[in-house]
Amino acid sequence: MKITIYTDGGARGNPGPAAIGVVIKKEGQTLKKYFQFIGEATNNQAEYEAVIFALKKVKLLFGRKKAKTMALEVYTDSELMARQLNHQYKIKEEDLQPLFLKV
C-alpha cells in the first residue's frame, strides 16, 4: 500500500502568524485533509511542521506498526526542506535542526 502526502506551510511576515495544510491520499483517493494555525513561525519552520503533522496523522490513521511498513511519498513546494531531508543541503539554521530530527 502506498500513501501519498501533500504538505504546505507558510508564514505571514516570516516570521509571523503561520499555518500548515496537509492532504493524505491512499492509492489516489483522498483520505483526509487538514489545515491548522501553528502560531508564530518562519516559512521554513511551517514547512517542516506540516510534514511532522502529516506523519503523525498517518501513524494515527493506520496505527504505529502498519505505518512503519508503508510506502510513503511526500510532496512539498519547499525546495530547501526537500533537499535537506534528502541530504543534498546542509541544515545551517539552528531552529530547523530539531525539526529535521523529528521528521
Secondary structure, 3 states (H helix, E strand, C coil): CEEEEEEEEEECCCCEEEEEEEEEEECCEEEEEEEEEEEEECHHHHHHHHHHHHHHHHHHHHCHHHHHHCEEEEEECCHHHHHHHCCCCCCCCHHHHHHHHHC
